[in-house]
């Protein structure tokens, strides 16, 4: 059996790969390829919608805390803990929005009014209804964050170059932490951390009788529908 001779470009890539595999790289040695316009636009959408979503979650917990904290003292530390985490999420995406100069959603005033209203109304119905609201909201947000992570992990594979020579570096020769740009890696880490905390809130709500809300399915499915609509709109407007 005869082997087809390698082209000059293939031989060059092999030589680059062998050279890069034998060298230890630091972040300062690397230059990451540019993102496409579509990739940049998607990152802007991620930051815009996540900032809007965390603003809404922050105000929902705020309103629920005001209504429920004194009526049910045993819930005060639970609500405070979840609210504190949402404040951290909101502050983080606010900072990313400013640093990347991402336009906020034009409907931010509407998100504010809707979130306060949703939090207050469900809390006034009952503490179980407030917890059912948390289940619905956090279910949608958790799934939304998972979808963002899938896109960021599968559609942002850009070439990596050695800064001094401009040669392409084989990703297999790099440590895992160096295979993604610091900015993109940080964004994925934020989303993973916040997703896990949102799902923790969901479990907390179930533990505090969310499923005893009446009518549970109607309430949660209606709130999920509102959340899906808000996400779709905030990504685009």
mmCIF file of the C-alpha atoms, coordinates in Angstrom:
data_MODEL
# 
_entry.id   MODEL 
# 
loop_
_atom_site.group_PDB 
_atom_site.id 
_atom_site.type_symbol 
_atom_site.label_atom_id 
_atom_site.label_alt_id 
_atom_site.label_comp_id 
_atom_site.label_asym_id 
_atom_site.label_entity_id 
_atom_site.label_seq_id 
_atom_site.pdbx_PDB_ins_code 
_atom_site.Cartn_x 
_atom_site.Cartn_y 
_atom_site.Cartn_z 
_atom_site.occupancy 
_atom_site.B_iso_or_equiv 
_atom_site.pdbx_formal_charge 
_atom_site.auth_seq_id 
_atom_site.auth_comp_id 
_atom_site.auth_asym_id 
_atom_site.auth_atom_id 
_atom_site.pdbx_PDB_model_num 
ATOM 1   C CA . UNK A 1 1   ? 0.000   0.000  0.000  1.00 0.00 ? 1   UNK A CA 1 
ATOM 2   C CA . UNK A 1 2   ? 1.343   3.424  -0.975 1.00 0.00 ? 2   UNK A CA 1 
ATOM 3   C CA . UNK A 1 3   ? 1.020   6.453  1.285  1.00 0.00 ? 3   UNK A CA 1 
ATOM 4   C CA . UNK A 1 4   ? 0.095   9.742  -0.325 1.00 0.00 ? 4   UNK A CA 1 
ATOM 5   C CA . UNK A 1 5   ? 2.964   12.209 0.165  1.00 0.00 ? 5   UNK A CA 1 
ATOM 6   C CA . UNK A 1 6   ? 2.167   15.093 2.489  1.00 0.00 ? 6   UNK A CA 1 
ATOM 7   C CA . UNK A 1 7   ? 1.667   18.525 0.973  1.00 0.00 ? 7   UNK A CA 1 
ATOM 8   C CA . UNK A 1 8   ? 3.979   21.324 2.037  1.00 0.00 ? 8   UNK A CA 1 
ATOM 9   C CA . UNK A 1 9   ? 1.189   22.918 4.100  1.00 0.00 ? 9   UNK A CA 1 
ATOM 10  C CA . UNK A 1 10  ? 0.489   19.618 5.902  1.00 0.00 ? 10  UNK A CA 1 
ATOM 11  C CA . UNK A 1 11  ? 4.186   19.134 6.655  1.00 0.00 ? 11  UNK A CA 1 
ATOM 12  C CA . UNK A 1 12  ? 4.369   22.693 7.980  1.00 0.00 ? 12  UNK A CA 1 
ATOM 13  C CA . UNK A 1 13  ? 1.376   22.101 10.273 1.00 0.00 ? 13  UNK A CA 1 
ATOM 14  C CA . UNK A 1 14  ? 2.951   18.898 11.551 1.00 0.00 ? 14  UNK A CA 1 
ATOM 15  C CA . UNK A 1 15  ? 6.192   20.721 12.279 1.00 0.00 ? 15  UNK A CA 1 
ATOM 16  C CA . UNK A 1 16  ? 4.307   23.487 14.095 1.00 0.00 ? 16  UNK A CA 1 
ATOM 17  C CA . UNK A 1 17  ? 2.344   20.908 16.099 1.00 0.00 ? 17  UNK A CA 1 
ATOM 18  C CA . UNK A 1 18  ? 5.511   19.013 17.093 1.00 0.00 ? 18  UNK A CA 1 
ATOM 19  C CA . UNK A 1 19  ? 7.296   22.219 18.044 1.00 0.00 ? 19  UNK A CA 1 
ATOM 20  C CA . UNK A 1 20  ? 4.376   23.478 20.117 1.00 0.00 ? 20  UNK A CA 1 
ATOM 21  C CA . UNK A 1 21  ? 3.955   20.151 21.879 1.00 0.00 ? 21  UNK A CA 1 
ATOM 22  C CA . UNK A 1 22  ? 7.535   20.256 23.073 1.00 0.00 ? 22  UNK A CA 1 
ATOM 23  C CA . UNK A 1 23  ? 7.241   23.747 24.548 1.00 0.00 ? 23  UNK A CA 1 
ATOM 24  C CA . UNK A 1 24  ? 5.650   24.878 27.801 1.00 0.00 ? 24  UNK A CA 1 
ATOM 25  C CA . UNK A 1 25  ? 3.396   27.899 27.283 1.00 0.00 ? 25  UNK A CA 1 
ATOM 26  C CA . UNK A 1 26  ? 2.117   30.575 29.636 1.00 0.00 ? 26  UNK A CA 1 
ATOM 27  C CA . UNK A 1 27  ? -0.859  32.836 29.009 1.00 0.00 ? 27  UNK A CA 1 
ATOM 28  C CA . UNK A 1 28  ? 1.488   35.711 28.159 1.00 0.00 ? 28  UNK A CA 1 
ATOM 29  C CA . UNK A 1 29  ? 2.888   33.619 25.265 1.00 0.00 ? 29  UNK A CA 1 
ATOM 30  C CA . UNK A 1 30  ? -0.494  33.250 23.595 1.00 0.00 ? 30  UNK A CA 1 
ATOM 31  C CA . UNK A 1 31  ? -2.647  35.285 21.244 1.00 0.00 ? 31  UNK A CA 1 
ATOM 32  C CA . UNK A 1 32  ? -6.220  34.173 20.596 1.00 0.00 ? 32  UNK A CA 1 
ATOM 33  C CA . UNK A 1 33  ? -7.866  34.403 17.196 1.00 0.00 ? 33  UNK A CA 1 
ATOM 34  C CA . UNK A 1 34  ? -10.496 37.059 16.600 1.00 0.00 ? 34  UNK A CA 1 
ATOM 35  C CA . UNK A 1 35  ? -14.148 36.246 17.062 1.00 0.00 ? 35  UNK A CA 1 
ATOM 36  C CA . UNK A 1 36  ? -16.569 36.598 14.173 1.00 0.00 ? 36  UNK A CA 1 
ATOM 37  C CA . UNK A 1 37  ? -19.242 39.314 14.159 1.00 0.00 ? 37  UNK A CA 1 
ATOM 38  C CA . UNK A 1 38  ? -21.861 36.667 14.913 1.00 0.00 ? 38  UNK A CA 1 
ATOM 39  C CA . UNK A 1 39  ? -19.884 35.380 17.899 1.00 0.00 ? 39  UNK A CA 1 
ATOM 40  C CA . UNK A 1 40  ? -19.427 38.896 19.286 1.00 0.00 ? 40  UNK A CA 1 
ATOM 41  C CA . UNK A 1 41  ? -23.126 39.632 18.788 1.00 0.00 ? 41  UNK A CA 1 
ATOM 42  C CA . UNK A 1 42  ? -24.070 36.462 20.674 1.00 0.00 ? 42  UNK A CA 1 
ATOM 43  C CA . UNK A 1 43  ? -21.821 37.399 23.618 1.00 0.00 ? 43  UNK A CA 1 
ATOM 44  C CA . UNK A 1 44  ? -23.498 40.801 23.758 1.00 0.00 ? 44  UNK A CA 1 
ATOM 45  C CA . UNK A 1 45  ? -26.897 39.103 23.787 1.00 0.00 ? 45  UNK A CA 1 
ATOM 46  C CA . UNK A 1 46  ? -25.776 36.798 26.610 1.00 0.00 ? 46  UNK A CA 1 
ATOM 47  C CA . UNK A 1 47  ? -24.681 39.699 28.785 1.00 0.00 ? 47  UNK A CA 1 
ATOM 48  C CA . UNK A 1 48  ? -27.757 41.804 27.951 1.00 0.00 ? 48  UNK A CA 1 
ATOM 49  C CA . UNK A 1 49  ? -30.321 39.103 28.703 1.00 0.00 ? 49  UNK A CA 1 
ATOM 50  C CA . UNK A 1 50  ? -28.496 37.774 31.772 1.00 0.00 ? 50  UNK A CA 1 
ATOM 51  C CA . UNK A 1 51  ? -28.191 41.254 33.241 1.00 0.00 ? 51  UNK A CA 1 
ATOM 52  C CA . UNK A 1 52  ? -31.921 41.774 32.662 1.00 0.00 ? 52  UNK A CA 1 
ATOM 53  C CA . UNK A 1 53  ? -32.755 38.368 34.118 1.00 0.00 ? 53  UNK A CA 1 
ATOM 54  C CA . UNK A 1 54  ? -30.686 38.886 37.249 1.00 0.00 ? 54  UNK A CA 1 
ATOM 55  C CA . UNK A 1 55  ? -32.204 42.351 37.679 1.00 0.00 ? 55  UNK A CA 1 
ATOM 56  C CA . UNK A 1 56  ? -35.627 40.722 37.588 1.00 0.00 ? 56  UNK A CA 1 
ATOM 57  C CA . UNK A 1 57  ? -34.647 37.942 40.009 1.00 0.00 ? 57  UNK A CA 1 
ATOM 58  C CA . UNK A 1 58  ? -33.157 40.489 42.413 1.00 0.00 ? 58  UNK A CA 1 
ATOM 59  C CA . UNK A 1 59  ? -36.380 42.523 42.463 1.00 0.00 ? 59  UNK A CA 1 
ATOM 60  C CA . UNK A 1 60  ? -38.596 39.439 42.818 1.00 0.00 ? 60  UNK A CA 1 
ATOM 61  C CA . UNK A 1 61  ? -36.692 38.352 45.933 1.00 0.00 ? 61  UNK A CA 1 
ATOM 62  C CA . UNK A 1 62  ? -36.679 41.923 47.209 1.00 0.00 ? 62  UNK A CA 1 
ATOM 63  C CA . UNK A 1 63  ? -40.461 42.150 46.995 1.00 0.00 ? 63  UNK A CA 1 
ATOM 64  C CA . UNK A 1 64  ? -40.961 38.694 48.516 1.00 0.00 ? 64  UNK A CA 1 
ATOM 65  C CA . UNK A 1 65  ? -38.634 39.545 51.387 1.00 0.00 ? 65  UNK A CA 1 
ATOM 66  C CA . UNK A 1 66  ? -40.536 42.744 52.181 1.00 0.00 ? 66  UNK A CA 1 
ATOM 67  C CA . UNK A 1 67  ? -43.861 40.899 52.299 1.00 0.00 ? 67  UNK A CA 1 
ATOM 68  C CA . UNK A 1 68  ? -42.821 37.634 53.975 1.00 0.00 ? 68  UNK A CA 1 
ATOM 69  C CA . UNK A 1 69  ? -39.867 38.355 56.285 1.00 0.00 ? 69  UNK A CA 1 
ATOM 70  C CA . UNK A 1 70  ? -41.915 39.704 59.194 1.00 0.00 ? 70  UNK A CA 1 
ATOM 71  C CA . UNK A 1 71  ? -44.931 37.438 58.680 1.00 0.00 ? 71  UNK A CA 1 
ATOM 72  C CA . UNK A 1 72  ? -42.776 34.292 58.642 1.00 0.00 ? 72  UNK A CA 1 
ATOM 73  C CA . UNK A 1 73  ? -39.589 34.940 60.649 1.00 0.00 ? 73  UNK A CA 1 
ATOM 74  C CA . UNK A 1 74  ? -38.265 31.428 59.980 1.00 0.00 ? 74  UNK A CA 1 
ATOM 75  C CA . UNK A 1 75  ? -38.106 32.292 56.256 1.00 0.00 ? 75  UNK A CA 1 
ATOM 76  C CA . UNK A 1 76  ? -36.134 35.497 56.783 1.00 0.00 ? 76  UNK A CA 1 
ATOM 77  C CA . UNK A 1 77  ? -32.607 33.960 56.594 1.00 0.00 ? 77  UNK A CA 1 
ATOM 78  C CA . UNK A 1 78  ? -33.664 31.713 53.697 1.00 0.00 ? 78  UNK A CA 1 
ATOM 79  C CA . UNK A 1 79  ? -34.976 34.619 51.649 1.00 0.00 ? 79  UNK A CA 1 
ATOM 80  C CA . UNK A 1 80  ? -32.013 36.805 52.608 1.00 0.00 ? 80  UNK A CA 1 
ATOM 81  C CA . UNK A 1 81  ? -29.525 34.150 51.472 1.00 0.00 ? 81  UNK A CA 1 
ATOM 82  C CA . UNK A 1 82  ? -31.166 33.743 48.057 1.00 0.00 ? 82  UNK A CA 1 
ATOM 83  C CA . UNK A 1 83  ? -31.567 37.498 47.648 1.00 0.00 ? 83  UNK A CA 1 
ATOM 84  C CA . UNK A 1 84  ? -27.887 38.105 48.514 1.00 0.00 ? 84  UNK A CA 1 
ATOM 85  C CA . UNK A 1 85  ? -26.829 35.645 45.815 1.00 0.00 ? 85  UNK A CA 1 
ATOM 86  C CA . UNK A 1 86  ? -29.074 37.326 43.259 1.00 0.00 ? 86  UNK A CA 1 
ATOM 87  C CA . UNK A 1 87  ? -27.557 40.698 44.166 1.00 0.00 ? 87  UNK A CA 1 
ATOM 88  C CA . UNK A 1 88  ? -24.121 39.229 43.451 1.00 0.00 ? 88  UNK A CA 1 
ATOM 89  C CA . UNK A 1 89  ? -25.288 37.830 40.093 1.00 0.00 ? 89  UNK A CA 1 
ATOM 90  C CA . UNK A 1 90  ? -26.822 41.170 39.130 1.00 0.00 ? 90  UNK A CA 1 
ATOM 91  C CA . UNK A 1 91  ? -23.729 43.129 40.170 1.00 0.00 ? 91  UNK A CA 1 
ATOM 92  C CA . UNK A 1 92  ? -21.480 40.790 38.163 1.00 0.00 ? 92  UNK A CA 1 
ATOM 93  C CA . UNK A 1 93  ? -23.453 41.137 34.935 1.00 0.00 ? 93  UNK A CA 1 
ATOM 94  C CA . UNK A 1 94  ? -23.760 44.884 35.482 1.00 0.00 ? 94  UNK A CA 1 
ATOM 95  C CA . UNK A 1 95  ? -19.967 45.065 35.619 1.00 0.00 ? 95  UNK A CA 1 
ATOM 96  C CA . UNK A 1 96  ? -19.599 42.923 32.475 1.00 0.00 ? 96  UNK A CA 1 
ATOM 97  C CA . UNK A 1 97  ? -22.134 45.089 30.690 1.00 0.00 ? 97  UNK A CA 1 
ATOM 98  C CA . UNK A 1 98  ? -20.190 48.256 31.461 1.00 0.00 ? 98  UNK A CA 1 
ATOM 99  C CA . UNK A 1 99  ? -16.773 46.764 30.653 1.00 0.00 ? 99  UNK A CA 1 
ATOM 100 C CA . UNK A 1 100 ? -17.916 45.340 27.305 1.00 0.00 ? 100 UNK A CA 1 
ATOM 101 C CA . UNK A 1 101 ? -20.067 48.396 26.543 1.00 0.00 ? 101 UNK A CA 1 
ATOM 102 C CA . UNK A 1 102 ? -23.134 46.268 25.919 1.00 0.00 ? 102 UNK A CA 1 
ATOM 103 C CA . UNK A 1 103 ? -26.383 48.145 25.427 1.00 0.00 ? 103 UNK A CA 1 
ATOM 104 C CA . UNK A 1 104 ? -28.891 47.296 28.176 1.00 0.00 ? 104 UNK A CA 1 
ATOM 105 C CA . UNK A 1 105 ? -32.358 46.109 27.266 1.00 0.00 ? 105 UNK A CA 1 
ATOM 106 C CA . UNK A 1 106 ? -34.551 48.996 26.177 1.00 0.00 ? 106 UNK A CA 1 
ATOM 107 C CA . UNK A 1 107 ? -37.369 47.466 28.209 1.00 0.00 ? 107 UNK A CA 1 
ATOM 108 C CA . UNK A 1 108 ? -35.514 47.604 31.542 1.00 0.00 ? 108 UNK A CA 1 
ATOM 109 C CA . UNK A 1 109 ? -38.224 49.784 33.174 1.00 0.00 ? 109 UNK A CA 1 
ATOM 110 C CA . UNK A 1 110 ? -40.818 47.154 32.221 1.00 0.00 ? 110 UNK A CA 1 
ATOM 111 C CA . UNK A 1 111 ? -38.693 44.339 33.691 1.00 0.00 ? 111 UNK A CA 1 
ATOM 112 C CA . UNK A 1 112 ? -38.431 46.283 36.952 1.00 0.00 ? 112 UNK A CA 1 
ATOM 113 C CA . UNK A 1 113 ? -42.179 46.830 37.293 1.00 0.00 ? 113 UNK A CA 1 
ATOM 114 C CA . UNK A 1 114 ? -43.004 43.260 36.266 1.00 0.00 ? 114 UNK A CA 1 
ATOM 115 C CA . UNK A 1 115 ? -40.500 41.688 38.659 1.00 0.00 ? 115 UNK A CA 1 
ATOM 116 C CA . UNK A 1 116 ? -41.638 43.706 41.672 1.00 0.00 ? 116 UNK A CA 1 
ATOM 117 C CA . UNK A 1 117 ? -45.252 42.950 40.836 1.00 0.00 ? 117 UNK A CA 1 
ATOM 118 C CA . UNK A 1 118 ? -44.628 39.212 40.410 1.00 0.00 ? 118 UNK A CA 1 
ATOM 119 C CA . UNK A 1 119 ? -42.686 38.956 43.664 1.00 0.00 ? 119 UNK A CA 1 
ATOM 120 C CA . UNK A 1 120 ? -45.199 40.971 45.677 1.00 0.00 ? 120 UNK A CA 1 
ATOM 121 C CA . UNK A 1 121 ? -48.348 39.316 44.294 1.00 0.00 ? 121 UNK A CA 1 
ATOM 122 C CA . UNK A 1 122 ? -47.116 35.756 44.783 1.00 0.00 ? 122 UNK A CA 1 
ATOM 123 C CA . UNK A 1 123 ? -45.930 36.581 48.323 1.00 0.00 ? 123 UNK A CA 1 
ATOM 124 C CA . UNK A 1 124 ? -49.301 38.167 49.166 1.00 0.00 ? 124 UNK A CA 1 
ATOM 125 C CA . UNK A 1 125 ? -51.121 35.055 47.923 1.00 0.00 ? 125 UNK A CA 1 
ATOM 126 C CA . UNK A 1 126 ? -49.162 32.804 50.276 1.00 0.00 ? 126 UNK A CA 1 
ATOM 127 C CA . UNK A 1 127 ? -45.645 31.797 51.217 1.00 0.00 ? 127 UNK A CA 1 
ATOM 128 C CA . UNK A 1 128 ? -46.176 28.610 49.195 1.00 0.00 ? 128 UNK A CA 1 
ATOM 129 C CA . UNK A 1 129 ? -47.083 30.654 46.127 1.00 0.00 ? 129 UNK A CA 1 
ATOM 130 C CA . UNK A 1 130 ? -43.906 32.705 46.584 1.00 0.00 ? 130 UNK A CA 1 
ATOM 131 C CA . UNK A 1 131 ? -41.871 29.509 46.682 1.00 0.00 ? 131 UNK A CA 1 
ATOM 132 C CA . UNK A 1 132 ? -43.712 28.186 43.614 1.00 0.00 ? 132 UNK A CA 1 
ATOM 133 C CA . UNK A 1 133 ? -42.718 31.407 41.845 1.00 0.00 ? 133 UNK A CA 1 
ATOM 134 C CA . UNK A 1 134 ? -39.095 30.652 42.737 1.00 0.00 ? 134 UNK A CA 1 
ATOM 135 C CA . UNK A 1 135 ? -39.411 27.123 41.324 1.00 0.00 ? 135 UNK A CA 1 
ATOM 136 C CA . UNK A 1 136 ? -40.771 28.440 38.029 1.00 0.00 ? 136 UNK A CA 1 
ATOM 137 C CA . UNK A 1 137 ? -38.273 31.267 37.621 1.00 0.00 ? 137 UNK A CA 1 
ATOM 138 C CA . UNK A 1 138 ? -35.228 29.220 38.593 1.00 0.00 ? 138 UNK A CA 1 
ATOM 139 C CA . UNK A 1 139 ? -36.246 26.311 36.351 1.00 0.00 ? 139 UNK A CA 1 
ATOM 140 C CA . UNK A 1 140 ? -36.316 28.620 33.332 1.00 0.00 ? 140 UNK A CA 1 
ATOM 141 C CA . UNK A 1 141 ? -33.100 30.413 34.288 1.00 0.00 ? 141 UNK A CA 1 
ATOM 142 C CA . UNK A 1 142 ? -31.249 27.154 34.955 1.00 0.00 ? 142 UNK A CA 1 
ATOM 143 C CA . UNK A 1 143 ? -32.221 25.780 31.534 1.00 0.00 ? 143 UNK A CA 1 
ATOM 144 C CA . UNK A 1 144 ? -31.357 29.100 29.903 1.00 0.00 ? 144 UNK A CA 1 
ATOM 145 C CA . UNK A 1 145 ? -27.876 29.106 31.445 1.00 0.00 ? 145 UNK A CA 1 
ATOM 146 C CA . UNK A 1 146 ? -27.336 25.504 30.316 1.00 0.00 ? 146 UNK A CA 1 
ATOM 147 C CA . UNK A 1 147 ? -28.179 26.461 26.740 1.00 0.00 ? 147 UNK A CA 1 
ATOM 148 C CA . UNK A 1 148 ? -25.741 29.383 26.864 1.00 0.00 ? 148 UNK A CA 1 
ATOM 149 C CA . UNK A 1 149 ? -22.984 27.097 28.152 1.00 0.00 ? 149 UNK A CA 1 
ATOM 150 C CA . UNK A 1 150 ? -23.594 24.627 25.312 1.00 0.00 ? 150 UNK A CA 1 
ATOM 151 C CA . UNK A 1 151 ? -23.169 27.387 22.749 1.00 0.00 ? 151 UNK A CA 1 
ATOM 152 C CA . UNK A 1 152 ? -20.089 28.874 24.421 1.00 0.00 ? 152 UNK A CA 1 
ATOM 153 C CA . UNK A 1 153 ? -18.418 25.460 24.663 1.00 0.00 ? 153 UNK A CA 1 
ATOM 154 C CA . UNK A 1 154 ? -19.206 24.317 21.119 1.00 0.00 ? 154 UNK A CA 1 
ATOM 155 C CA . UNK A 1 155 ? -19.188 27.410 18.921 1.00 0.00 ? 155 UNK A CA 1 
ATOM 156 C CA . UNK A 1 156 ? -16.193 29.426 20.143 1.00 0.00 ? 156 UNK A CA 1 
ATOM 157 C CA . UNK A 1 157 ? -13.289 27.299 18.942 1.00 0.00 ? 157 UNK A CA 1 
ATOM 158 C CA . UNK A 1 158 ? -10.816 29.925 17.674 1.00 0.00 ? 158 UNK A CA 1 
ATOM 159 C CA . UNK A 1 159 ? -7.178  29.313 16.705 1.00 0.00 ? 159 UNK A CA 1 
ATOM 160 C CA . UNK A 1 160 ? -4.439  30.100 19.209 1.00 0.00 ? 160 UNK A CA 1 
ATOM 161 C CA . UNK A 1 161 ? -1.110  31.590 18.103 1.00 0.00 ? 161 UNK A CA 1 
ATOM 162 C CA . UNK A 1 162 ? 2.284   31.925 19.689 1.00 0.00 ? 162 UNK A CA 1 
ATOM 163 C CA . UNK A 1 163 ? 2.596   35.648 20.240 1.00 0.00 ? 163 UNK A CA 1 
ATOM 164 C CA . UNK A 1 164 ? 6.257   35.989 19.241 1.00 0.00 ? 164 UNK A CA 1 
ATOM 165 C CA . UNK A 1 165 ? 6.228   33.836 16.091 1.00 0.00 ? 165 UNK A CA 1 
ATOM 166 C CA . UNK A 1 166 ? 2.595   33.927 14.958 1.00 0.00 ? 166 UNK A CA 1 
ATOM 167 C CA . UNK A 1 167 ? 2.602   30.129 14.602 1.00 0.00 ? 167 UNK A CA 1 
ATOM 168 C CA . UNK A 1 168 ? -0.559  28.160 15.296 1.00 0.00 ? 168 UNK A CA 1 
ATOM 169 C CA . UNK A 1 169 ? -0.389  26.193 18.545 1.00 0.00 ? 169 UNK A CA 1 
ATOM 170 C CA . UNK A 1 170 ? -2.027  22.806 18.921 1.00 0.00 ? 170 UNK A CA 1 
ATOM 171 C CA . UNK A 1 171 ? -4.625  23.026 21.696 1.00 0.00 ? 171 UNK A CA 1 
ATOM 172 C CA . UNK A 1 172 ? -3.720  19.514 22.802 1.00 0.00 ? 172 UNK A CA 1 
ATOM 173 C CA . UNK A 1 173 ? -0.333  20.861 23.858 1.00 0.00 ? 173 UNK A CA 1 
ATOM 174 C CA . UNK A 1 174 ? -1.907  23.435 26.193 1.00 0.00 ? 174 UNK A CA 1 
ATOM 175 C CA . UNK A 1 175 ? -3.270  23.061 29.689 1.00 0.00 ? 175 UNK A CA 1 
ATOM 176 C CA . UNK A 1 176 ? -7.066  23.138 29.806 1.00 0.00 ? 176 UNK A CA 1 
ATOM 177 C CA . UNK A 1 177 ? -7.086  26.596 31.394 1.00 0.00 ? 177 UNK A CA 1 
ATOM 178 C CA . UNK A 1 178 ? -5.126  28.001 28.438 1.00 0.00 ? 178 UNK A CA 1 
ATOM 179 C CA . UNK A 1 179 ? -7.351  26.644 25.655 1.00 0.00 ? 179 UNK A CA 1 
ATOM 180 C CA . UNK A 1 180 ? -9.866  29.477 26.000 1.00 0.00 ? 180 UNK A CA 1 
ATOM 181 C CA . UNK A 1 181 ? -9.321  33.221 26.213 1.00 0.00 ? 181 UNK A CA 1 
ATOM 182 C CA . UNK A 1 182 ? -9.439  34.613 29.775 1.00 0.00 ? 182 UNK A CA 1 
ATOM 183 C CA . UNK A 1 183 ? -12.545 36.682 29.008 1.00 0.00 ? 183 UNK A CA 1 
ATOM 184 C CA . UNK A 1 184 ? -14.519 33.755 27.610 1.00 0.00 ? 184 UNK A CA 1 
ATOM 185 C CA . UNK A 1 185 ? -13.346 31.407 30.353 1.00 0.00 ? 185 UNK A CA 1 
ATOM 186 C CA . UNK A 1 186 ? -14.426 33.902 33.012 1.00 0.00 ? 186 UNK A CA 1 
ATOM 187 C CA . UNK A 1 187 ? -17.868 34.297 31.438 1.00 0.00 ? 187 UNK A CA 1 
ATOM 188 C CA . UNK A 1 188 ? -18.393 30.526 31.360 1.00 0.00 ? 188 UNK A CA 1 
ATOM 189 C CA . UNK A 1 189 ? -17.277 30.241 34.985 1.00 0.00 ? 189 UNK A CA 1 
ATOM 190 C CA . UNK A 1 190 ? -19.742 32.950 36.032 1.00 0.00 ? 190 UNK A CA 1 
ATOM 191 C CA . UNK A 1 191 ? -22.601 31.260 34.202 1.00 0.00 ? 191 UNK A CA 1 
ATOM 192 C CA . UNK A 1 192 ? -21.766 27.842 35.687 1.00 0.00 ? 192 UNK A CA 1 
ATOM 193 C CA . UNK A 1 193 ? -21.555 29.277 39.210 1.00 0.00 ? 193 UNK A CA 1 
ATOM 194 C CA . UNK A 1 194 ? -24.786 31.233 38.890 1.00 0.00 ? 194 UNK A CA 1 
ATOM 195 C CA . UNK A 1 195 ? -26.640 28.311 37.292 1.00 0.00 ? 195 UNK A CA 1 
ATOM 196 C CA . UNK A 1 196 ? -25.704 26.089 40.235 1.00 0.00 ? 196 UNK A CA 1 
ATOM 197 C CA . UNK A 1 197 ? -26.905 28.715 42.709 1.00 0.00 ? 197 UNK A CA 1 
ATOM 198 C CA . UNK A 1 198 ? -30.191 29.195 40.824 1.00 0.00 ? 198 UNK A CA 1 
ATOM 199 C CA . UNK A 1 199 ? -30.809 25.442 40.961 1.00 0.00 ? 199 UNK A CA 1 
ATOM 200 C CA . UNK A 1 200 ? -29.983 25.546 44.676 1.00 0.00 ? 200 UNK A CA 1 
ATOM 201 C CA . UNK A 1 201 ? -32.746 28.151 45.060 1.00 0.00 ? 201 UNK A CA 1 
ATOM 202 C CA . UNK A 1 202 ? -35.119 25.821 43.219 1.00 0.00 ? 202 UNK A CA 1 
ATOM 203 C CA . UNK A 1 203 ? -34.378 22.995 45.653 1.00 0.00 ? 203 UNK A CA 1 
ATOM 204 C CA . UNK A 1 204 ? -34.756 25.358 48.604 1.00 0.00 ? 204 UNK A CA 1 
ATOM 205 C CA . UNK A 1 205 ? -38.187 26.445 47.354 1.00 0.00 ? 205 UNK A CA 1 
ATOM 206 C CA . UNK A 1 206 ? -39.343 22.833 47.005 1.00 0.00 ? 206 UNK A CA 1 
ATOM 207 C CA . UNK A 1 207 ? -38.123 22.108 50.537 1.00 0.00 ? 207 UNK A CA 1 
ATOM 208 C CA . UNK A 1 208 ? -40.235 25.043 51.759 1.00 0.00 ? 208 UNK A CA 1 
ATOM 209 C CA . UNK A 1 209 ? -43.545 23.739 50.428 1.00 0.00 ? 209 UNK A CA 1 
ATOM 210 C CA . UNK A 1 210 ? -43.621 25.235 46.929 1.00 0.00 ? 210 UNK A CA 1 
ATOM 211 C CA . UNK A 1 211 ? -45.688 22.302 45.673 1.00 0.00 ? 211 UNK A CA 1 
ATOM 212 C CA . UNK A 1 212 ? -48.387 23.027 48.242 1.00 0.00 ? 212 UNK A CA 1 
ATOM 213 C CA . UNK A 1 213 ? -49.261 26.240 46.408 1.00 0.00 ? 213 UNK A CA 1 
ATOM 214 C CA . UNK A 1 214 ? -52.776 26.278 44.960 1.00 0.00 ? 214 UNK A CA 1 
ATOM 215 C CA . UNK A 1 215 ? -53.030 25.920 42.015 1.00 0.00 ? 215 UNK A CA 1 
ATOM 216 C CA . UNK A 1 216 ? -49.376 24.843 41.695 1.00 0.00 ? 216 UNK A CA 1 
ATOM 217 C CA . UNK A 1 217 ? -49.251 23.770 38.029 1.00 0.00 ? 217 UNK A CA 1 
ATOM 218 C CA . UNK A 1 218 ? -51.240 26.743 36.739 1.00 0.00 ? 218 UNK A CA 1 
ATOM 219 C CA . UNK A 1 219 ? -49.126 29.165 38.751 1.00 0.00 ? 219 UNK A CA 1 
ATOM 220 C CA . UNK A 1 220 ? -45.735 27.733 37.795 1.00 0.00 ? 220 UNK A CA 1 
ATOM 221 C CA . UNK A 1 221 ? -46.543 27.178 34.124 1.00 0.00 ? 221 UNK A CA 1 
ATOM 222 C CA . UNK A 1 222 ? -47.883 30.729 33.772 1.00 0.00 ? 222 UNK A CA 1 
ATOM 223 C CA . UNK A 1 223 ? -44.757 32.192 35.366 1.00 0.00 ? 223 UNK A CA 1 
ATOM 224 C CA . UNK A 1 224 ? -42.520 30.010 33.167 1.00 0.00 ? 224 UNK A CA 1 
ATOM 225 C CA . UNK A 1 225 ? -44.334 31.314 30.084 1.00 0.00 ? 225 UNK A CA 1 
ATOM 226 C CA . UNK A 1 226 ? -43.781 34.898 31.242 1.00 0.00 ? 226 UNK A CA 1 
ATOM 227 C CA . UNK A 1 227 ? -40.088 34.188 31.836 1.00 0.00 ? 227 UNK A CA 1 
ATOM 228 C CA . UNK A 1 228 ? -39.607 32.647 28.392 1.00 0.00 ? 228 UNK A CA 1 
ATOM 229 C CA . UNK A 1 229 ? -41.252 35.683 26.812 1.00 0.00 ? 229 UNK A CA 1 
ATOM 230 C CA . UNK A 1 230 ? -39.074 38.062 28.825 1.00 0.00 ? 230 UNK A CA 1 
ATOM 231 C CA . UNK A 1 231 ? -35.887 36.199 27.830 1.00 0.00 ? 231 UNK A CA 1 
ATOM 232 C CA . UNK A 1 232 ? -36.808 36.193 24.137 1.00 0.00 ? 232 UNK A CA 1 
ATOM 233 C CA . UNK A 1 233 ? -37.596 39.912 24.215 1.00 0.00 ? 233 UNK A CA 1 
ATOM 234 C CA . UNK A 1 234 ? -34.597 41.015 26.308 1.00 0.00 ? 234 UNK A CA 1 
ATOM 235 C CA . UNK A 1 235 ? -32.183 39.247 23.953 1.00 0.00 ? 235 UNK A CA 1 
ATOM 236 C CA . UNK A 1 236 ? -33.479 41.318 21.051 1.00 0.00 ? 236 UNK A CA 1 
ATOM 237 C CA . UNK A 1 237 ? -34.784 44.628 22.408 1.00 0.00 ? 237 UNK A CA 1 
# 
